[in-house]
């Protein structure tokens, strides 16, 4: 998607200027059901995003 392209360009063109690696959080590579429980399992949740942010900030 759009965000992935931006992350790839930043990592590719500005790699030596970065203080930490580029991180991404995305939905699982599968279809998304309409039931709230299915959506919660497949789509990124607050905990997933916070974990990735902590990983990058700890770099």
VMD Tcl script that builds the backbone (N, CA, C; Angstrom):
set m [mol new atoms 177]
animate dup $m
set s [atomselect $m all]
$s set {name element resname resid chain x y z} {
  {N N UNK 1 A 0.804 -1.174 0.000}
  {CA C UNK 1 A 0.000 0.000 0.000}
  {C C UNK 1 A 0.864 1.262 0.000}
  {N N UNK 2 A 0.208 2.355 0.177}
  {CA C UNK 2 A 0.850 3.665 0.137}
  {C C UNK 2 A 1.900 3.817 1.234}
  {N N UNK 3 A 1.544 3.462 2.462}
  {CA C UNK 3 A 2.488 3.579 3.577}
  {C C UNK 3 A 3.703 2.701 3.409}
  {N N UNK 4 A 3.494 1.511 2.865}
  {CA C UNK 4 A 4.611 0.595 2.621}
  {C C UNK 4 A 5.593 1.189 1.614}
  {N N UNK 5 A 5.066 1.843 0.601}
  {CA C UNK 5 A 5.925 2.476 -0.403}
  {C C UNK 5 A 6.742 3.608 0.220}
  {N N UNK 6 A 6.124 4.405 1.066}
  {CA C UNK 6 A 6.850 5.484 1.745}
  {C C UNK 6 A 7.954 4.906 2.627}
  {N N UNK 7 A 7.626 3.867 3.406}
  {CA C UNK 7 A 8.621 3.236 4.279}
  {C C UNK 7 A 9.784 2.672 3.472}
  {N N UNK 8 A 9.492 2.046 2.343}
  {CA C UNK 8 A 10.542 1.475 1.504}
  {C C UNK 8 A 11.446 2.566 0.937}
  {N N UNK 9 A 10.866 3.660 0.517}
  {CA C UNK 9 A 11.685 4.752 -0.032}
  {C C UNK 9 A 12.554 5.403 1.043}
  {N N UNK 10 A 11.990 5.610 2.218}
  {CA C UNK 10 A 12.780 6.178 3.312}
  {C C UNK 10 A 13.940 5.260 3.648}
  {N N UNK 11 A 13.656 3.970 3.790}
  {CA C UNK 11 A 14.708 3.004 4.124}
  {C C UNK 11 A 15.751 2.922 3.020}
  {N N UNK 12 A 15.323 3.003 1.778}
  {CA C UNK 12 A 16.252 2.882 0.659}
  {C C UNK 12 A 17.099 4.113 0.417}
  {N N UNK 13 A 16.504 5.281 0.540}
  {CA C UNK 13 A 17.210 6.511 0.187}
  {C C UNK 13 A 17.868 7.205 1.378}
  {N N UNK 14 A 17.379 6.979 2.570}
  {CA C UNK 14 A 17.897 7.685 3.744}
  {C C UNK 14 A 18.456 6.734 4.796}
  {N N UNK 15 A 18.799 5.516 4.401}
  {CA C UNK 15 A 19.221 4.490 5.350}
  {C C UNK 15 A 20.334 4.964 6.271}
  {N N UNK 16 A 21.350 5.609 5.728}
  {CA C UNK 16 A 22.495 6.026 6.544}
  {C C UNK 16 A 22.159 7.185 7.484}
  {N N UNK 17 A 21.054 7.870 7.241}
  {CA C UNK 17 A 20.654 8.989 8.099}
  {C C UNK 17 A 19.686 8.578 9.206}
  {N N UNK 18 A 19.185 7.357 9.157}
  {CA C UNK 18 A 18.195 6.909 10.133}
  {C C UNK 18 A 18.849 6.565 11.465}
  {N N UNK 19 A 18.170 6.884 12.550}
  {CA C UNK 19 A 18.633 6.516 13.889}
  {C C UNK 19 A 18.149 5.125 14.287}
  {N N UNK 20 A 17.124 4.630 13.614}
  {CA C UNK 20 A 16.554 3.316 13.907}
  {C C UNK 20 A 15.968 2.749 12.616}
  {N N UNK 21 A 15.747 1.451 12.578}
  {CA C UNK 21 A 15.166 0.863 11.370}
  {C C UNK 21 A 13.717 1.302 11.177}
  {N N UNK 22 A 13.255 1.234 9.956}
  {CA C UNK 22 A 11.863 1.536 9.647}
  {C C UNK 22 A 11.026 0.343 10.085}
  {N N UNK 23 A 9.955 0.593 10.795}
  {CA C UNK 23 A 9.060 -0.480 11.226}
  {C C UNK 23 A 7.702 -0.326 10.568}
  {N N UNK 24 A 7.031 -1.456 10.393}
  {CA C UNK 24 A 5.697 -1.428 9.800}
  {C C UNK 24 A 4.765 -2.308 10.614}
  {N N UNK 25 A 3.530 -1.872 10.714}
  {CA C UNK 25 A 2.473 -2.664 11.322}
  {C C UNK 25 A 1.348 -2.718 10.304}
  {N N UNK 26 A 0.915 -3.921 9.968}
  {CA C UNK 26 A -0.114 -4.067 8.944}
  {C C UNK 26 A -1.061 -5.200 9.310}
  {N N UNK 27 A -2.156 -5.261 8.595}
  {CA C UNK 27 A -3.098 -6.362 8.776}
  {C C UNK 27 A -2.458 -7.656 8.292}
  {N N UNK 28 A -2.956 -8.774 8.799}
  {CA C UNK 28 A -2.487 -10.067 8.320}
  {C C UNK 28 A -2.826 -10.212 6.845}
  {N N UNK 29 A -2.087 -11.031 6.145}
  {CA C UNK 29 A -2.287 -11.223 4.709}
  {C C UNK 29 A -3.403 -12.237 4.473}
  {N N UNK 30 A -4.615 -11.808 4.729}
  {CA C UNK 30 A -5.783 -12.664 4.551}
  {C C UNK 30 A -7.014 -11.785 4.392}
  {N N UNK 31 A -8.134 -12.393 4.074}
  {CA C UNK 31 A -9.375 -11.631 3.954}
  {C C UNK 31 A -9.829 -11.195 5.342}
  {N N UNK 32 A -10.601 -10.131 5.394}
  {CA C UNK 32 A -11.102 -9.617 6.665}
  {C C UNK 32 A -12.596 -9.908 6.737}
  {N N UNK 33 A -12.994 -10.689 7.728}
  {CA C UNK 33 A -14.406 -10.991 7.911}
  {C C UNK 33 A -15.154 -9.793 8.474}
  {N N UNK 34 A -16.453 -9.858 8.407}
  {CA C UNK 34 A -17.271 -8.738 8.876}
  {C C UNK 34 A -17.586 -8.812 10.360}
  {N N UNK 35 A -17.285 -9.918 10.986}
  {CA C UNK 35 A -17.569 -10.064 12.415}
  {C C UNK 35 A -16.507 -9.316 13.221}
  {N N UNK 36 A -16.903 -8.570 14.248}
  {CA C UNK 36 A -15.930 -7.800 15.042}
  {C C UNK 36 A -14.790 -8.639 15.607}
  {N N UNK 37 A -15.067 -9.875 16.018}
  {CA C UNK 37 A -13.996 -10.730 16.543}
  {C C UNK 37 A -12.970 -11.066 15.470}
  {N N UNK 38 A -13.433 -11.295 14.242}
  {CA C UNK 38 A -12.509 -11.576 13.141}
  {C C UNK 38 A -11.679 -10.344 12.812}
  {N N UNK 39 A -12.313 -9.195 12.771}
  {CA C UNK 39 A -11.585 -7.960 12.497}
  {C C UNK 39 A -10.522 -7.707 13.555}
  {N N UNK 40 A -10.859 -7.932 14.808}
  {CA C UNK 40 A -9.911 -7.696 15.899}
  {C C UNK 40 A -8.708 -8.625 15.805}
  {N N UNK 41 A -8.902 -9.816 15.270}
  {CA C UNK 41 A -7.808 -10.779 15.149}
  {C C UNK 41 A -6.890 -10.450 13.974}
  {N N UNK 42 A -7.427 -9.878 12.918}
  {CA C UNK 42 A -6.677 -9.665 11.679}
  {C C UNK 42 A -6.068 -8.270 11.591}
  {N N UNK 43 A -6.807 -7.255 12.010}
  {CA C UNK 43 A -6.329 -5.878 11.885}
  {C C UNK 43 A -5.392 -5.520 13.037}
  {N N UNK 44 A -4.445 -4.605 12.804}
  {CA C UNK 44 A -3.532 -4.194 13.876}
  {C C UNK 44 A -4.306 -3.603 15.055}
  {N N UNK 45 A -3.896 -3.981 16.243}
  {CA C UNK 45 A -4.529 -3.490 17.462}
  {C C UNK 45 A -3.563 -2.556 18.187}
  {N N UNK 46 A -4.057 -1.859 19.176}
  {CA C UNK 46 A -3.242 -0.904 19.932}
  {C C UNK 46 A -1.997 -1.587 20.495}
  {N N UNK 47 A -2.150 -2.785 21.039}
  {CA C UNK 47 A -1.003 -3.503 21.615}
  {C C UNK 47 A 0.059 -3.803 20.566}
  {N N UNK 48 A -0.369 -4.196 19.368}
  {CA C UNK 48 A 0.573 -4.499 18.289}
  {C C UNK 48 A 1.353 -3.253 17.891}
  {N N UNK 49 A 0.651 -2.153 17.758}
  {CA C UNK 49 A 1.290 -0.892 17.380}
  {C C UNK 49 A 2.242 -0.429 18.481}
  {N N UNK 50 A 1.802 -0.513 19.735}
  {CA C UNK 50 A 2.646 -0.088 20.854}
  {C C UNK 50 A 3.905 -0.939 20.959}
  {N N UNK 51 A 3.792 -2.238 20.727}
  {CA C UNK 51 A 4.956 -3.125 20.771}
  {C C UNK 51 A 5.971 -2.747 19.707}
  {N N UNK 52 A 5.510 -2.460 18.498}
  {CA C UNK 52 A 6.422 -2.065 17.417}
  {C C UNK 52 A 7.062 -0.714 17.723}
  {N N UNK 53 A 6.300 0.210 18.277}
  {CA C UNK 53 A 6.863 1.510 18.643}
  {C C UNK 53 A 7.934 1.355 19.718}
  {N N UNK 54 A 7.671 0.524 20.721}
  {CA C UNK 54 A 8.666 0.278 21.773}
  {C C UNK 54 A 9.934 -0.337 21.203}
  {N N UNK 55 A 9.787 -1.262 20.246}
  {CA C UNK 55 A 10.949 -1.914 19.628}
  {C C UNK 55 A 11.816 -0.890 18.904}
  {N N UNK 56 A 11.180 0.001 18.167}
  {CA C UNK 56 A 11.931 1.010 17.415}
  {C C UNK 56 A 12.572 2.022 18.363}
  {N N UNK 57 A 11.831 2.463 19.372}
  {CA C UNK 57 A 12.370 3.451 20.305}
  {C C UNK 57 A 13.509 2.895 21.149}
  {N N UNK 58 A 13.540 1.590 21.349}
  {CA C UNK 58 A 14.611 0.968 22.132}
  {C C UNK 58 A 15.872 0.735 21.311}
  {N N UNK 59 A 15.825 0.991 20.022}
  {CA C UNK 59 A 16.957 0.743 19.138}
  {C C UNK 59 A 18.151 1.581 19.529}
}
mol reanalyze $m
mol bondsrecalc $m
mol representation Tube
mol addrep $m
